[in-house]
Amino acid sequence: MESFEPVVVAFVCNWCTYTAADLAGTSRLDYPPNVRLIRVMCTGMVDPQYILKALLEGADAVLVSGCHPGDCHYINGNYKARRRIKLLKEILPQFGFEPERLQLTWIGASDGIQFAAIMRALVAQVTALGPSQARSAMIV
């Protein structure tokens, strides 16, 4: 059997998490290449449809990551994201996905080390979960 390499789609805030990812890269910190970053201006702009679409089209996990609560450049975007993710985690089993396949984190702009550590931990967690049902259904 082939070794499983998970695909993680990450919706990241332009102002904090994306900057932390850039810092991790320029600092040459090691983290798995399995994570596909999608830069958004704010996590509050991430529609639950985008998350479901990513999972249904074969992503093994989705990460939404932005500024710490209270530090949002758009005042309350991260609070919106937190409410949406909480509700979405409750309905994910109806789509056949474990709630652990959706993560929400807060990573500040200067937290490059934390970004790399969270990416390593997330990929390890998803590897332990195995491929998503949608991904295995897509294999022809």
Secondary structure by P-SEA (a helix, b strand, c coil): ccbbbbbbbbbcccccaaaaaaaaaaabbbbbccbbbbbccccccccaaaaaaaaaacccbbbbbbccccccccccaaaaaaaaaaaaaaaccccccccccbbbbbbcccaaaaaaaaaaaaaaaaaaacccaaaaaacc
